[in-house]
Amino acid sequence: MTLLPAGAHGGDGARLAEALGVPPDQILDLSASLNPVAPDPRPILECHLDAIGRYPDPVPATDAMAAALGASPGAVLLTNGGAEAIALLANELESGWVDEPDFSLYRRHLHRLDPTGPKWRSNPHNPSGRLAAPTDTADVWDEAFWPLATGTWTRGDENATVIGSLTKLLACPGLRIGYVYSADEDLVAQLKDRQPQWSLNGLAADALPDLLETVDLMTWAKETARLRDELGDTLERHGFTPQPSDANWVLLHAPDLRDRLAPHGICIRDCTSFGLAGTVRIAVPNDEQRTRLEKALMS
């Protein structure tokens, strides 16, 4: 029986909780590829709850993000998650090209697909998890998972526009914080003109400078790599063959594994929407979560 039909993307924990009749916090959601070692953001957010009574001011948060990137504030636009960054840029550029499989939102928001248009590419590639070669090029790099793969903020291609997702890095997808980063400050200004007023919510805007103070990219990347190796070893002990990955997830061909894990309150990503039927994506869990996963695999 399929408890959890395949969705269009990850983050299926709430749907599985409803199917099982349990609170969402009892679900181990490995369908969403978040930072497995991010500190709990709630203590910081609780210090900024007064911000919900004011209209958002994104300027201090933009300055903090620009400082982290080593950029001018005019080169950075904070957005309502990476999804809004993609939509704003696609609507500005209008045409572009995406080699499949890749993240579906690029094609969804581009007005026209044109092989000669600006090339969009995720890095690490989503869904394979592999980093692009240094000689590879793109006009738009989606670096939502780059910091956890490399321990740095950006690849730094001078003539490319970068899309980022802090909600992946900080493991707070409900907060919705993304960004566009480009040396072309005129482009960033044009995107800002397209953006709805107060797109970045007040809590996110107020808390972001403090959240960025917790970031330790190199330590997080090293620990994520260790945990990814441990996940691979666990899966191999149970007869699975994960594909090589540089990201905070692994892919494997396991057509029945999603159904097998769902009754245990564990959900993983079905990759049918990528055109990869029978393939699943498993986010890297922390040590405690991996123990729970292995117990489910043993049952």
N, C-alpha and C positions, 0 to 999 in steps of 0.2 A: 504494500500500500504506500502511495506517495503522500506523506504528510505535508510536504512543502514543494509545490510545483515550482518549476524554474521561473525566476523573475527576470526583469530586464537588466538588473545590476545586483551588486552585493548589498549587504546590510539587511539581511533577511531575519534578524533575530526577533524582531517584534512579531512578524508573521508566524514564526515557529512557536513563539510563546503563546500566541492566541490559539494555534492549532492544538497545543498540548494543555492549554488551560492553566498556565503557570505565569508568574510575574516575569517581565522581560529580563530582570537582573539574574534570573536563574538559567538563562541561556548563554552558552559559550558561542559567540558569533564570530566564527572564523571565515565568514563570507565577506567581511569588511576588512580591508588590509590597512590596519592602523599600526602606529608605533607600539610595539609590544612592551617597551620599557619606559614609556612616557610617564612622568609623575602625574598623580591625580590632579586635574586642574581645578577641582571644586573649591579647595581652600582659598585659592587666589580669586576665583569668581565670586565667592561669598563676600570678599572685601570690596567688591565693586557693584553690589546690588543696587545701591542708590542711583546708579547710572540709568536704570530703567525709567526713572522719573524725569529724565532730561532728553532733549533731542541729541542724537549722536554728534560728536565732534571727531572726525577721523584724522585730524591733523597730527596730534601727538602719536597715534598709532602708526601713521604713515611714516613719520620721522623715525620711529623706532625700527620699523621694518627696513627702511632705506639704510639706516646705520648698520643693521645686521648684514645686509647685502653689500655694503661698501659702496652705496650709490647715492645719487642726489635724490631728494624727496620727489622732484619732478619726474623721475624715471620710474616711479612706483605708484600703482593704483591698487588700493585694497578693495576687495570685492566680496559679495555674498557667496563665499565658497569658490572653489575652482570652477564650478559650473557656470557662474555668472561671468567669470573671466573669459571662459571659452565662448560664451554667447556674445559678449560685447565685442571681442576681437573678430569673431566670425562675421558678425554683422557689419563691422567696419571694413574688413577685407573683401567680403562678399563671396569671392571664389577662392578655391584652394584644392589641394589634393591630399588624400590619405591612403597609404598602402594598408590593405587589410591583411590580417586582423589588427585592429587597434581600437582605442576607446571610442564608443559609439557617438558621443556628444559632438565630436568634430564634424562628422558628416551630417548630423542632425541639424546643426546650426548654420553650416555653410549654405549660402544661397545656390551656388553652382559648384559642381565638381569638375575641375579642369586640370588635366595632367601637367599643364604648363604653369599653373597657378602656384601660389605659395604652398610649400610642403609642410604639413603638420605631422608631428611624431611625438609619441610618449617616450620618455627616457628616465629610468628603465622602461623598456617596452612593456606595454600592458596589452596582452596578458602574459607574454613569455617570461618577463622578469629580467631579461638580459639588457645590459647596458649597451648603448650604441658604441661603435668603434670610434676612436678619436678622429678618424678621417671622414666619418659620416657627417652629413650636413642636413639642416632643416631650416626653414624660415620661422617656424614656430615650434619650440620645444616645450612639451608639457613635462615639467620637472616635479610633479606632485610627490614622487617617491625618490627623487635624486638624493636629497640629504641623507636619508636612511641607508642608501646604497653606497654612498661615497664619503660621508662625514664632512661634506662641504655644502654651501648653500646653492651653488649654481655651477654649471659647466663653463659659463662665461663666454659663449660665442658672441663676438662683438656685433655682428649684423643680424642676430636672431632676436625674436621676441620670446620671452619666457612666461609661462603660466605656472603658478605654484599653488599649493594647497596646504595651509597651515593646519587645517582640521585633520589631515592625515598625520602630520608630524607630531601634533600636540594631542592626538587621540581624543578629539572632541568634535566629531562630525556634526552634532546638533548645533554647535555654536556658529558654524558657517563663516570661515575666514579664508579667503583666497587672495591672489594678487596677480597683477600683470607687471612685468619688469622689462623695460626696454631702454636702450641708450637713446632711442628716438623719442625725445620728450614731447615733440609735437604729436606723435601718435598717441602717447599716454594722455595728453590733454584732450585729444579728440575722443578717446574712449571715456574720459571723465565726463565730457559733455553728453555722451550717450547714456551714461549711467543714471538711473533714477536717484533722486535726492534721498539721502539717508539710507542708502542701500546696505551699508555696513551697520549692523544693529548696535545699539548703545552699549550693551554689556560687552560685546566683543571689542568695540573701539576703546572702551575705558580700560579693559583688562589686558589688552594685548601687550603693552610695554612691559608689564610685570610677567606675563606668560613667557615672553621672549627671554627674560632674564634666567629662566629655568633651562634654556636650551643648551645642550652639550652634544653637538653634532658628532664629534669624533667618538666619544664614548658610546653614544647611542648606536652609531653605525657598527662599531666593533661588537657590541652586545647583540645586536640584531643578527649579525653574521654568525655568531656562536649559536644563537637560538635556531637559526635556519638550518645549520648543520645538525643540531640535535633533532629537529623535526624530521629531516631527511633520514637520519639513522632510525628513528622510531618507525617511520613509514616502511623502510626497507625491512625491518624486523618482522613486519606483518605482510610481507609479500608485495609491496608496492614499489614502483620505480619512479621517484620524482625526477622531473627534468631539471637540469642545471639552472640556477637563478642567482641574480645579483640583488634581488629586491626582497621586500619583507613578505614574500609569499612563495609558494612552489606550485607548479602545475603537475598533474599526473593523470594518466588515463585510468579511470576507475568509475565506470558507468553507474554502479549501484551504491557507491560509497555515501553519497548524499542521503539516500533513503535509509541506509544502514545506520548512520549517525544521528539522524533526526529524532528518533524516539529517546535518545540519550540527552536531548536538549543541546545538541551541537549542530550548527549549520555551517556548511561550506558553500563556495560559489560554484554554481553550474555555469559552464562556459559555452552553452549552446548559443547564447546571444553573440558570441564572438565568431560563430561558425565552427565551433569545436565541440561537436556532439560527443558525449562520453568522457569529456575532459572536465576535471574540477580544479579549482584554485583554492588553496588552503593558506590562509594568513598565518604568519609565524606567531605562535603563541608564546607566552612566557613560561617559565619552568612549571609553575603550578597548573596552568592551563594544559600544558603538554601532558602532564600526568593524567589529567582527566580524559584527554583524548585517547591516550594509550589504554586506559581502562575500558573505554568504549570499544576500541578496536579488538580487545581481548574477549569481549562478551559474545 
